[in-house]
Amino acid sequence: LNVEMISVCGADGKITPIRFRMETDESCMQVVPVIQVMHCKPIQQAGIDAIQYLCKGRVNDREKLFELRYTLKTHCWSIFRIVY
């Protein structure tokens, strides 16, 4: 599921997600603020370089854990899975 992301790129080149918009079941766009980046690591998925982020976000006043991925070649963000 591709998402629209607002992120910050530090002077060291490190990318930090701040908030994203995702489409809900009702076809509405919902803004999800990222509360905490718990883990970040470079990965390769099917030979494609990406960065995997494990983040806590707030959806409808509830905390959820998201696995987000940033694909380096296409510069696209996606939700790989919602852990809880």
PDB file as gemmi writes it, atoms N, CA and C in Angstrom:
CRYST1    1.000    1.000    1.000  90.00  90.00  90.00 P 1                      
ATOM      1  N   LEU A   1       0.850  -1.173   0.000  1.00  0.00           N  
ATOM      2  CA  LEU A   1       0.000   0.000   0.000  1.00  0.00           C  
ATOM      3  C   LEU A   1       0.899   1.241   0.000  1.00  0.00           C  
ATOM      4  N   ASN A   2       0.929   1.980  -1.106  1.00  0.00           N  
ATOM      5  CA  ASN A   2       1.738   3.194  -1.180  1.00  0.00           C  
ATOM      6  C   ASN A   2       1.101   4.296  -0.353  1.00  0.00           C  
ATOM      7  N   VAL A   3       1.945   5.145   0.232  1.00  0.00           N  
ATOM      8  CA  VAL A   3       1.472   6.236   1.079  1.00  0.00           C  
ATOM      9  C   VAL A   3       2.173   7.530   0.674  1.00  0.00           C  
ATOM     10  N   GLU A   4       1.547   8.661   1.033  1.00  0.00           N  
ATOM     11  CA  GLU A   4       2.175   9.971   0.889  1.00  0.00           C  
ATOM     12  C   GLU A   4       2.886  10.254   2.203  1.00  0.00           C  
ATOM     13  N   MET A   5       4.186  10.586   2.145  1.00  0.00           N  
ATOM     14  CA  MET A   5       4.997  10.708   3.351  1.00  0.00           C  
ATOM     15  C   MET A   5       5.596  12.099   3.469  1.00  0.00           C  
ATOM     16  N   ILE A   6       5.632  12.596   4.683  1.00  0.00           N  
ATOM     17  CA  ILE A   6       6.435  13.781   5.024  1.00  0.00           C  
ATOM     18  C   ILE A   6       7.574  13.257   5.884  1.00  0.00           C  
ATOM     19  N   SER A   7       8.797  13.523   5.445  1.00  0.00           N  
ATOM     20  CA  SER A   7       9.970  13.034   6.164  1.00  0.00           C  
ATOM     21  C   SER A   7      11.020  14.135   6.224  1.00  0.00           C  
ATOM     22  N   VAL A   8      12.020  13.912   7.057  1.00  0.00           N  
ATOM     23  CA  VAL A   8      13.123  14.850   7.219  1.00  0.00           C  
ATOM     24  C   VAL A   8      14.402  14.133   6.823  1.00  0.00           C  
ATOM     25  N   CYS A   9      15.239  14.812   6.065  1.00  0.00           N  
ATOM     26  CA  CYS A   9      16.549  14.278   5.706  1.00  0.00           C  
ATOM     27  C   CYS A   9      17.604  15.095   6.442  1.00  0.00           C  
ATOM     28  N   GLY A  10      18.338  14.445   7.330  1.00  0.00           N  
ATOM     29  CA  GLY A  10      19.350  15.131   8.125  1.00  0.00           C  
ATOM     30  C   GLY A  10      20.600  15.425   7.319  1.00  0.00           C  
ATOM     31  N   ALA A  11      21.490  16.195   7.912  1.00  0.00           N  
ATOM     32  CA  ALA A  11      22.757  16.555   7.264  1.00  0.00           C  
ATOM     33  C   ALA A  11      23.601  15.316   6.972  1.00  0.00           C  
ATOM     34  N   ASP A  12      23.390  14.247   7.736  1.00  0.00           N  
ATOM     35  CA  ASP A  12      24.128  12.994   7.523  1.00  0.00           C  
ATOM     36  C   ASP A  12      23.474  12.094   6.474  1.00  0.00           C  
ATOM     37  N   GLY A  13      22.325  12.544   5.903  1.00  0.00           N  
ATOM     38  CA  GLY A  13      21.625  11.777   4.886  1.00  0.00           C  
ATOM     39  C   GLY A  13      20.587  10.825   5.447  1.00  0.00           C  
ATOM     40  N   LYS A  14      20.460  10.755   6.755  1.00  0.00           N  
ATOM     41  CA  LYS A  14      19.484   9.860   7.392  1.00  0.00           C  
ATOM     42  C   LYS A  14      18.073  10.408   7.181  1.00  0.00           C  
ATOM     43  N   ILE A  15      17.164   9.548   6.712  1.00  0.00           N  
ATOM     44  CA  ILE A  15      15.776   9.916   6.453  1.00  0.00           C  
ATOM     45  C   ILE A  15      14.925   9.467   7.646  1.00  0.00           C  
ATOM     46  N   THR A  16      14.116  10.396   8.173  1.00  0.00           N  
ATOM     47  CA  THR A  16      13.248  10.104   9.310  1.00  0.00           C  
ATOM     48  C   THR A  16      11.805  10.422   8.932  1.00  0.00           C  
ATOM     49  N   PRO A  17      10.903   9.430   8.987  1.00  0.00           N  
ATOM     50  CA  PRO A  17       9.494   9.705   8.688  1.00  0.00           C  
ATOM     51  C   PRO A  17       8.851  10.535   9.800  1.00  0.00           C  
ATOM     52  N   ILE A  18       8.006  11.502   9.416  1.00  0.00           N  
ATOM     53  CA  ILE A  18       7.323  12.383  10.369  1.00  0.00           C  
ATOM     54  C   ILE A  18       5.829  12.062  10.424  1.00  0.00           C  
ATOM     55  N   ARG A  19       5.180  12.016   9.262  1.00  0.00           N  
ATOM     56  CA  ARG A  19       3.768  11.625   9.181  1.00  0.00           C  
ATOM     57  C   ARG A  19       3.460  11.198   7.750  1.00  0.00           C  
ATOM     58  N   PHE A  20       2.381  10.422   7.619  1.00  0.00           N  
ATOM     59  CA  PHE A  20       1.996   9.948   6.284  1.00  0.00           C  
ATOM     60  C   PHE A  20       0.488   9.934   6.153  1.00  0.00           C  
ATOM     61  N   ARG A  21       0.050   9.893   4.882  1.00  0.00           N  
ATOM     62  CA  ARG A  21      -1.381   9.775   4.569  1.00  0.00           C  
ATOM     63  C   ARG A  21      -1.605   8.438   3.895  1.00  0.00           C  
ATOM     64  N   MET A  22      -2.647   7.749   4.380  1.00  0.00           N  
ATOM     65  CA  MET A  22      -3.004   6.468   3.775  1.00  0.00           C  
ATOM     66  C   MET A  22      -4.494   6.452   3.505  1.00  0.00           C  
ATOM     67  N   GLU A  23      -4.875   5.613   2.553  1.00  0.00           N  
ATOM     68  CA  GLU A  23      -6.289   5.490   2.200  1.00  0.00           C  
ATOM     69  C   GLU A  23      -6.948   4.490   3.147  1.00  0.00           C  
ATOM     70  N   THR A  24      -8.118   4.856   3.680  1.00  0.00           N  
ATOM     71  CA  THR A  24      -8.858   3.982   4.583  1.00  0.00           C  
ATOM     72  C   THR A  24      -9.789   3.067   3.787  1.00  0.00           C  
ATOM     73  N   ASP A  25     -10.471   2.183   4.488  1.00  0.00           N  
ATOM     74  CA  ASP A  25     -11.422   1.276   3.851  1.00  0.00           C  
ATOM     75  C   ASP A  25     -12.564   2.032   3.174  1.00  0.00           C  
ATOM     76  N   GLU A  26     -12.873   3.224   3.690  1.00  0.00           N  
ATOM     77  CA  GLU A  26     -13.959   4.038   3.142  1.00  0.00           C  
ATOM     78  C   GLU A  26     -13.470   4.942   2.008  1.00  0.00           C  
ATOM     79  N   SER A  27     -12.272   4.699   1.496  1.00  0.00           N  
ATOM     80  CA  SER A  27     -11.656   5.483   0.413  1.00  0.00           C  
ATOM     81  C   SER A  27     -11.420   6.935   0.802  1.00  0.00           C  
ATOM     82  N   CYS A  28     -11.214   7.195   2.087  1.00  0.00           N  
ATOM     83  CA  CYS A  28     -10.848   8.529   2.579  1.00  0.00           C  
ATOM     84  C   CYS A  28      -9.356   8.519   2.892  1.00  0.00           C  
ATOM     85  N   MET A  29      -8.737   9.689   2.825  1.00  0.00           N  
ATOM     86  CA  MET A  29      -7.328   9.801   3.180  1.00  0.00           C  
ATOM     87  C   MET A  29      -7.216  10.147   4.663  1.00  0.00           C  
ATOM     88  N   GLN A  30      -6.371   9.413   5.387  1.00  0.00           N  
ATOM     89  CA  GLN A  30      -6.189   9.630   6.810  1.00  0.00           C  
ATOM     90  C   GLN A  30      -4.734   9.957   7.098  1.00  0.00           C  
ATOM     91  N   VAL A  31      -4.505  11.011   7.900  1.00  0.00           N  
ATOM     92  CA  VAL A  31      -3.153  11.411   8.284  1.00  0.00           C  
ATOM     93  C   VAL A  31      -2.754  10.628   9.535  1.00  0.00           C  
ATOM     94  N   VAL A  32      -1.558  10.034   9.496  1.00  0.00           N  
ATOM     95  CA  VAL A  32      -1.046   9.250  10.620  1.00  0.00           C  
ATOM     96  C   VAL A  32       0.276   9.867  11.065  1.00  0.00           C  
ATOM     97  N   PRO A  33       0.302  10.523  12.253  1.00  0.00           N  
ATOM     98  CA  PRO A  33       1.577  11.045  12.755  1.00  0.00           C  
ATOM     99  C   PRO A  33       2.453   9.906  13.277  1.00  0.00           C  
ATOM    100  N   VAL A  34       3.751   9.972  12.983  1.00  0.00           N  
ATOM    101  CA  VAL A  34       4.699   8.977  13.481  1.00  0.00           C  
ATOM    102  C   VAL A  34       5.150   9.446  14.861  1.00  0.00           C  
ATOM    103  N   ILE A  35       4.846   8.657  15.869  1.00  0.00           N  
ATOM    104  CA  ILE A  35       5.186   8.999  17.257  1.00  0.00           C  
ATOM    105  C   ILE A  35       6.637   8.644  17.561  1.00  0.00           C  
ATOM    106  N   GLN A  36       7.069   7.467  17.065  1.00  0.00           N  
ATOM    107  CA  GLN A  36       8.415   6.990  17.378  1.00  0.00           C  
ATOM    108  C   GLN A  36       8.907   6.056  16.282  1.00  0.00           C  
ATOM    109  N   VAL A  37      10.158   6.235  15.875  1.00  0.00           N  
ATOM    110  CA  VAL A  37      10.814   5.284  14.980  1.00  0.00           C  
ATOM    111  C   VAL A  37      11.561   4.317  15.889  1.00  0.00           C  
ATOM    112  N   MET A  38      11.105   3.089  15.931  1.00  0.00           N  
ATOM    113  CA  MET A  38      11.669   2.115  16.857  1.00  0.00           C  
ATOM    114  C   MET A  38      12.894   1.401  16.289  1.00  0.00           C  
ATOM    115  N   HIS A  39      12.895   1.242  14.966  1.00  0.00           N  
ATOM    116  CA  HIS A  39      13.989   0.503  14.331  1.00  0.00           C  
ATOM    117  C   HIS A  39      14.079   0.919  12.867  1.00  0.00           C  
ATOM    118  N   CYS A  40      15.292   0.957  12.352  1.00  0.00           N  
ATOM    119  CA  CYS A  40      15.523   1.336  10.951  1.00  0.00           C  
ATOM    120  C   CYS A  40      16.709   0.521  10.440  1.00  0.00           C  
ATOM    121  N   LYS A  41      16.536  -0.120   9.261  1.00  0.00           N  
ATOM    122  CA  LYS A  41      17.664  -0.881   8.702  1.00  0.00           C  
ATOM    123  C   LYS A  41      17.541  -0.976   7.192  1.00  0.00           C  
ATOM    124  N   PRO A  42      18.676  -1.004   6.498  1.00  0.00           N  
ATOM    125  CA  PRO A  42      18.648  -1.203   5.045  1.00  0.00           C  
ATOM    126  C   PRO A  42      18.341  -2.678   4.745  1.00  0.00           C  
ATOM    127  N   ILE A  43      17.539  -2.904   3.701  1.00  0.00           N  
ATOM    128  CA  ILE A  43      17.185  -4.268   3.294  1.00  0.00           C  
ATOM    129  C   ILE A  43      17.244  -4.372   1.775  1.00  0.00           C  
ATOM    130  N   GLN A  44      17.183  -5.595   1.295  1.00  0.00           N  
ATOM    131  CA  GLN A  44      17.024  -5.865  -0.133  1.00  0.00           C  
ATOM    132  C   GLN A  44      15.829  -6.785  -0.286  1.00  0.00           C  
ATOM    133  N   GLN A  45      14.856  -6.348  -1.089  1.00  0.00           N  
ATOM    134  CA  GLN A  45      13.662  -7.152  -1.324  1.00  0.00           C  
ATOM    135  C   GLN A  45      13.577  -7.412  -2.822  1.00  0.00           C  
ATOM    136  N   ALA A  46      13.699  -8.659  -3.212  1.00  0.00           N  
ATOM    137  CA  ALA A  46      13.700  -9.054  -4.624  1.00  0.00           C  
ATOM    138  C   ALA A  46      14.764  -8.285  -5.406  1.00  0.00           C  
ATOM    139  N   GLY A  47      15.931  -8.083  -4.790  1.00  0.00           N  
ATOM    140  CA  GLY A  47      17.035  -7.387  -5.442  1.00  0.00           C  
ATOM    141  C   GLY A  47      16.904  -5.875  -5.468  1.00  0.00           C  
ATOM    142  N   ILE A  48      15.895  -5.333  -4.802  1.00  0.00           N  
ATOM    143  CA  ILE A  48      15.673  -3.885  -4.784  1.00  0.00           C  
ATOM    144  C   ILE A  48      16.070  -3.341  -3.417  1.00  0.00           C  
ATOM    145  N   ASP A  49      16.948  -2.328  -3.403  1.00  0.00           N  
ATOM    146  CA  ASP A  49      17.406  -1.724  -2.159  1.00  0.00           C  
ATOM    147  C   ASP A  49      16.313  -0.856  -1.548  1.00  0.00           C  
ATOM    148  N   ALA A  50      16.127  -1.011  -0.243  1.00  0.00           N  
ATOM    149  CA  ALA A  50      15.108  -0.248   0.474  1.00  0.00           C  
ATOM    150  C   ALA A  50      15.582  -0.026   1.903  1.00  0.00           C  
ATOM    151  N   ILE A  51      14.870   0.828   2.615  1.00  0.00           N  
ATOM    152  CA  ILE A  51      15.096   1.024   4.040  1.00  0.00           C  
ATOM    153  C   ILE A  51      13.798   0.656   4.744  1.00  0.00           C  
ATOM    154  N   GLN A  52      13.905  -0.189   5.735  1.00  0.00           N  
ATOM    155  CA  GLN A  52      12.738  -0.649   6.490  1.00  0.00           C  
ATOM    156  C   GLN A  52      12.682   0.107   7.818  1.00  0.00           C  
ATOM    157  N   TYR A  53      11.510   0.652   8.122  1.00  0.00           N  
ATOM    158  CA  TYR A  53      11.288   1.394   9.362  1.00  0.00           C  
ATOM    159  C   TYR A  53      10.183   0.713  10.154  1.00  0.00           C  
ATOM    160  N   LEU A  54      10.418   0.484  11.429  1.00  0.00           N  
ATOM    161  CA  LEU A  54       9.380   0.016  12.337  1.00  0.00           C  
ATOM    162  C   LEU A  54       8.988   1.224  13.180  1.00  0.00           C  
ATOM    163  N   CYS A  55       7.741   1.682  13.027  1.00  0.00           N  
ATOM    164  CA  CYS A  55       7.306   2.951  13.619  1.00  0.00           C  
ATOM    165  C   CYS A  55       5.997   2.806  14.374  1.00  0.00           C  
ATOM    166  N   LYS A  56       5.884   3.565  15.459  1.00  0.00           N  
ATOM    167  CA  LYS A  56       4.602   3.713  16.140  1.00  0.00           C  
ATOM    168  C   LYS A  56       3.911   4.930  15.573  1.00  0.00           C  
ATOM    169  N   GLY A  57       2.626   4.777  15.274  1.00  0.00           N  
ATOM    170  CA  GLY A  57       1.830   5.882  14.769  1.00  0.00           C  
ATOM    171  C   GLY A  57       0.504   5.944  15.498  1.00  0.00           C  
ATOM    172  N   ARG A  58      -0.193   7.063  15.351  1.00  0.00           N  
ATOM    173  CA  ARG A  58      -1.479   7.240  16.024  1.00  0.00           C  
ATOM    174  C   ARG A  58      -2.593   7.273  14.983  1.00  0.00           C  
ATOM    175  N   VAL A  59      -3.543   6.316  15.104  1.00  0.00           N  
ATOM    176  CA  VAL A  59      -4.695   6.216  14.218  1.00  0.00           C  
ATOM    177  C   VAL A  59      -5.951   6.206  15.085  1.00  0.00           C  
ATOM    178  N   ASN A  60      -6.820   7.204  14.886  1.00  0.00           N  
ATOM    179  CA  ASN A  60      -8.069   7.291  15.654  1.00  0.00           C  
ATOM    180  C   ASN A  60      -7.815   7.188  17.162  1.00  0.00           C  
ATOM    181  N   ASP A  61      -6.844   7.952  17.645  1.00  0.00           N  
ATOM    182  CA  ASP A  61      -6.481   7.991  19.073  1.00  0.00           C  
ATOM    183  C   ASP A  61      -5.985   6.656  19.624  1.00  0.00           C  
ATOM    184  N   ARG A  62      -5.520   5.776  18.751  1.00  0.00           N  
ATOM    185  CA  ARG A  62      -4.939   4.504  19.175  1.00  0.00           C  
ATOM    186  C   ARG A  62      -3.556   4.380  18.561  1.00  0.00           C  
ATOM    187  N   GLU A  63      -2.634   3.809  19.333  1.00  0.00           N  
ATOM    188  CA  GLU A  63      -1.290   3.575  18.817  1.00  0.00           C  
ATOM    189  C   GLU A  63      -1.276   2.293  17.995  1.00  0.00           C  
ATOM    190  N   LYS A  64      -0.603   2.369  16.851  1.00  0.00           N  
ATOM    191  CA  LYS A  64      -0.427   1.191  16.000  1.00  0.00           C  
ATOM    192  C   LYS A  64       1.052   1.099  15.629  1.00  0.00           C  
ATOM    193  N   LEU A  65       1.481  -0.097  15.341  1.00  0.00           N  
ATOM    194  CA  LEU A  65       2.854  -0.351  14.936  1.00  0.00           C  
ATOM    195  C   LEU A  65       2.859  -0.659  13.441  1.00  0.00           C  
ATOM    196  N   PHE A  66       3.600   0.131  12.674  1.00  0.00           N  
ATOM    197  CA  PHE A  66       3.664   0.004  11.222  1.00  0.00           C  
ATOM    198  C   PHE A  66       5.061  -0.400  10.784  1.00  0.00           C  
ATOM    199  N   GLU A  67       5.136  -1.235   9.757  1.00  0.00           N  
ATOM    200  CA  GLU A  67       6.398  -1.483   9.079  1.00  0.00           C  
ATOM    201  C   GLU A  67       6.328  -0.722   7.757  1.00  0.00           C  
ATOM    202  N   LEU A  68       7.107   0.351   7.671  1.00  0.00           N  
ATOM    203  CA  LEU A  68       7.152   1.196   6.481  1.00  0.00           C  
ATOM    204  C   LEU A  68       8.412   0.879   5.701  1.00  0.00           C  
ATOM    205  N   ARG A  69       8.340   1.033   4.380  1.00  0.00           N  
ATOM    206  CA  ARG A  69       9.521   0.816   3.538  1.00  0.00           C  
ATOM    207  C   ARG A  69       9.687   1.982   2.571  1.00  0.00           C  
ATOM    208  N   TYR A  70      10.944   2.405   2.449  1.00  0.00           N  
ATOM    209  CA  TYR A  70      11.310   3.449   1.507  1.00  0.00           C  
ATOM    210  C   TYR A  70      12.198   2.811   0.446  1.00  0.00           C  
ATOM    211  N   THR A  71      11.740   2.803  -0.802  1.00  0.00           N  
ATOM    212  CA  THR A  71      12.489   2.212  -1.903  1.00  0.00           C  
ATOM    213  C   THR A  71      13.440   3.265  -2.469  1.00  0.00           C  
ATOM    214  N   LEU A  72      14.735   2.968  -2.446  1.00  0.00           N  
ATOM    215  CA  LEU A  72      15.754   3.949  -2.830  1.00  0.00           C  
ATOM    216  C   LEU A  72      15.678   4.328  -4.307  1.00  0.00           C  
ATOM    217  N   LYS A  73      15.467   3.363  -5.191  1.00  0.00           N  
ATOM    218  CA  LYS A  73      15.486   3.634  -6.622  1.00  0.00           C  
ATOM    219  C   LYS A  73      14.306   4.511  -7.061  1.00  0.00           C  
ATOM    220  N   THR A  74      13.111   4.233  -6.519  1.00  0.00           N  
ATOM    221  CA  THR A  74      11.912   4.955  -6.953  1.00  0.00           C  
ATOM    222  C   THR A  74      11.533   6.106  -6.019  1.00  0.00           C  
ATOM    223  N   HIS A  75      12.182   6.174  -4.850  1.00  0.00           N  
ATOM    224  CA  HIS A  75      11.882   7.196  -3.829  1.00  0.00           C  
ATOM    225  C   HIS A  75      10.426   7.111  -3.367  1.00  0.00           C  
ATOM    226  N   CYS A  76       9.873   5.898  -3.308  1.00  0.00           N  
ATOM    227  CA  CYS A  76       8.482   5.696  -2.888  1.00  0.00           C  
ATOM    228  C   CYS A  76       8.422   5.088  -1.495  1.00  0.00           C  
ATOM    229  N   TRP A  77       7.423   5.534  -0.745  1.00  0.00           N  
ATOM    230  CA  TRP A  77       7.134   4.985   0.576  1.00  0.00           C  
ATOM    231  C   TRP A  77       5.945   4.047   0.475  1.00  0.00           C  
ATOM    232  N   SER A  78       5.949   2.982   1.300  1.00  0.00           N  
ATOM    233  CA  SER A  78       4.816   2.067   1.351  1.00  0.00           C  
ATOM    234  C   SER A  78       4.690   1.476   2.746  1.00  0.00           C  
ATOM    235  N   ILE A  79       3.463   1.057   3.062  1.00  0.00           N  
ATOM    236  CA  ILE A  79       3.227   0.303   4.285  1.00  0.00           C  
ATOM    237  C   ILE A  79       3.383  -1.157   3.899  1.00  0.00           C  
ATOM    238  N   PHE A  80       4.368  -1.827   4.481  1.00  0.00           N  
ATOM    239  CA  PHE A  80       4.564  -3.245   4.206  1.00  0.00           C  
ATOM    240  C   PHE A  80       3.571  -4.072   5.015  1.00  0.00           C  
ATOM    241  N   ARG A  81       3.371  -3.673   6.278  1.00  0.00           N  
ATOM    242  CA  ARG A  81       2.367  -4.343   7.114  1.00  0.00           C  
ATOM    243  C   ARG A  81       2.058  -3.494   8.334  1.00  0.00           C  
ATOM    244  N   ILE A  82       0.883  -3.734   8.902  1.00  0.00           N  
ATOM    245  CA  ILE A  82       0.495  -3.127  10.164  1.00  0.00           C  
ATOM    246  C   ILE A  82       0.598  -4.252  11.197  1.00  0.00           C  
ATOM    247  N   VAL A  83       1.546  -4.113  12.132  1.00  0.00           N  
ATOM    248  CA  VAL A  83       1.846  -5.178  13.075  1.00  0.00           C  
ATOM    249  C   VAL A  83       0.704  -5.341  14.076  1.00  0.00           C  
ATOM    250  N   TYR A  84       0.261  -4.224  14.658  1.00  0.00           N  
ATOM    251  CA  TYR A  84      -0.915  -4.238  15.542  1.00  0.00           C  
ATOM    252  C   TYR A  84      -1.563  -2.904  15.556  1.00  0.00           C  
TER     253      TYR A  84                                                      
END                                                                             
